[in-house]
Amino acid sequence: MTSALGTNAWTYDDFTSGELDPGRWRIMSMPGADGLVHPYRDRNARVRTGNGCLELTVHPFTRFHDSDPRQNNAKHMYRSVQRFGAPEQGSLTFRVTMGVRTYGQIPYDLLDAFGTVNLFDLDSGIVLNAAATNDTLYAVVERLVLPGVTRPDEHYIHRVVLDVATEPGRVHDYAITYRAASSDVEFQVDGRPAYWTRIPVPVTGFTAGMALFSARNPARYTRAQREHGQGATGRWGPWRVTTGVT
């Protein structure tokens, strides 16, 4: 049995200000296949913050591309300015509430329109997302292909539907815990374990994010099948971070 030698918990952002704090959040951006840096920003985005919540609505989505997923999938995304280090012997936990309401979403399609709680590490390509549509909650565990970091054959993505009932706009409490010594990851929803996995490479820390997505594969679906007037609203509550050393 191990015992905790120290725990540090704090609120990263409680969203009490009338404007999103630029010292805590900025628009995510990545180089595209064309070599240019593309911000994950949709021209239809409407943002409100205050009273303990960030609310983001994009309706309809307008950020689409026919070949480059980096210019297509994320419609509007914020990333934390801070990167949060993971204790070598202990745990790193992120807690945040999220409610997602989609508009015109294809029922039970995980990729047509959805909102996310994001954790990612660009040093390893590891991504951990909690995702929600009008009708489904699911976990995403992925290793991205990043030049100079990962090879195409190291890429993988798992989407695991969680056994948690939901409905449009319903707020759930999400917690994602990473333990560096074992590379274990645990997802909790509403205080109950929902999914466990082990990632293939060590991670020394994560950046947090919040986003709205539409990510149907351009190679499988026509533009009309991917861009049909759908949109979404996401509401994220305070972000709380806890580190524990054992």
VENBEL-V466878 format. One record per backbone hydrogen bond with DSSP energy under -0.5 kcal/mol. NH is the residue of the N-H (numbers start at 1). CO is the residue of the C=O. E is the energy in kcal/mol with one decimal. If there is no record, write none. Layout:
nh=[NH & NH]
co=[CO & CO]
e=[E & E]
//
This chain:
nh=[5 & 6 & 8 & 10 & 12 & 12 & 13 & 22 & 24 & 25 & 26 & 28 & 30 & 32 & 35 & 38 & 38 & 39 & 40 & 41 & 45 & 46 & 48 & 50 & 52 & 53 & 53 & 54 & 55 & 56 & 57 & 58 & 59 & 61 & 64 & 69 & 71 & 72 & 73 & 75 & 75 & 76 & 77 & 78 & 79 & 80 & 81 & 84 & 85 & 86 & 87 & 90 & 91 & 92 & 93 & 94 & 95 & 96 & 98 & 99 & 100 & 101 & 103 & 107 & 109 & 110 & 114 & 115 & 116 & 117 & 118 & 118 & 119 & 120 & 121 & 124 & 125 & 126 & 127 & 128 & 129 & 130 & 131 & 131 & 132 & 133 & 138 & 139 & 140 & 141 & 142 & 143 & 144 & 146 & 149 & 150 & 154 & 155 & 156 & 158 & 160 & 160 & 161 & 162 & 164 & 169 & 170 & 172 & 174 & 174 & 175 & 176 & 177 & 178 & 179 & 180 & 180 & 182 & 183 & 184 & 185 & 186 & 187 & 188 & 189 & 190 & 192 & 194 & 195 & 197 & 199 & 206 & 207 & 208 & 209 & 210 & 211 & 212 & 213 & 214 & 215 & 220 & 221 & 226 & 227 & 228 & 231 & 232 & 233 & 234 & 235 & 236 & 237 & 239 & 240 & 240 & 241 & 242 & 243 & 244 & 245 & 246]
co=[245 & 245 & 243 & 241 & 10 & 239 & 239 & 20 & 21 & 21 & 79 & 77 & 38 & 36 & 32 & 30 & 36 & 37 & 28 & 39 & 42 & 57 & 55 & 53 & 15 & 15 & 50 & 236 & 48 & 234 & 46 & 232 & 44 & 230 & 62 & 67 & 68 & 69 & 69 & 73 & 212 & 212 & 40 & 210 & 26 & 208 & 24 & 206 & 83 & 204 & 85 & 87 & 244 & 178 & 242 & 176 & 240 & 174 & 172 & 235 & 170 & 233 & 231 & 105 & 106 & 108 & 213 & 132 & 211 & 130 & 116 & 209 & 128 & 207 & 126 & 121 & 121 & 121 & 142 & 119 & 140 & 117 & 129 & 138 & 115 & 136 & 131 & 160 & 129 & 158 & 127 & 156 & 125 & 144 & 146 & 146 & 151 & 152 & 143 & 141 & 139 & 158 & 159 & 137 & 162 & 100 & 167 & 98 & 96 & 172 & 188 & 94 & 186 & 92 & 184 & 87 & 178 & 179 & 179 & 179 & 197 & 177 & 195 & 175 & 192 & 173 & 189 & 187 & 187 & 185 & 183 & 84 & 120 & 82 & 118 & 78 & 116 & 76 & 114 & 73 & 111 & 217 & 217 & 222 & 223 & 226 & 103 & 58 & 101 & 56 & 99 & 54 & 97 & 13 & 95 & 238 & 10 & 93 & 8 & 91 & 6 & 89]
e=[-3.0 & -1.4 & -3.0 & -2.5 & -0.6 & -2.1 & -1.1 & -0.5 & -1.8 & -2.4 & -2.2 & -2.2 & -1.7 & -3.3 & -1.9 & -2.7 & -0.5 & -0.5 & -3.5 & -1.8 & -2.0 & -2.6 & -2.6 & -1.8 & -1.7 & -1.0 & -1.1 & -2.5 & -3.5 & -2.8 & -2.6 & -2.6 & -0.5 & -2.8 & -1.3 & -0.7 & -1.5 & -1.1 & -2.6 & -0.6 & -2.2 & -1.5 & -2.3 & -2.9 & -3.0 & -3.0 & -2.8 & -3.4 & -0.6 & -2.9 & -0.5 & -0.5 & -2.6 & -2.2 & -3.0 & -2.3 & -2.8 & -2.2 & -2.3 & -2.2 & -0.6 & -2.5 & -2.9 & -0.5 & -2.0 & -0.7 & -2.1 & -2.4 & -2.3 & -2.6 & -0.5 & -2.7 & -1.9 & -2.3 & -2.4 & -1.0 & -2.5 & -0.7 & -2.8 & -3.3 & -2.6 & -2.2 & -0.5 & -3.2 & -2.2 & -2.4 & -2.5 & -2.6 & -2.8 & -2.3 & -2.3 & -2.6 & -3.2 & -0.8 & -2.6 & -2.5 & -1.8 & -1.3 & -1.0 & -2.7 & -2.6 & -0.5 & -0.5 & -2.8 & -2.2 & -2.8 & -2.2 & -2.3 & -2.6 & -0.6 & -2.2 & -2.2 & -2.5 & -2.6 & -2.3 & -0.6 & -0.6 & -0.7 & -1.8 & -1.0 & -2.9 & -2.3 & -3.1 & -3.0 & -2.5 & -3.4 & -1.5 & -3.1 & -1.6 & -2.3 & -2.3 & -2.2 & -2.8 & -0.6 & -2.1 & -2.0 & -1.4 & -2.0 & -3.1 & -2.2 & -2.7 & -1.4 & -2.1 & -1.5 & -3.2 & -0.6 & -2.0 & -2.2 & -2.9 & -2.9 & -2.3 & -2.5 & -2.3 & -2.2 & -2.8 & -0.6 & -2.9 & -2.4 & -2.8 & -2.3 & -2.9 & -1.6]
//
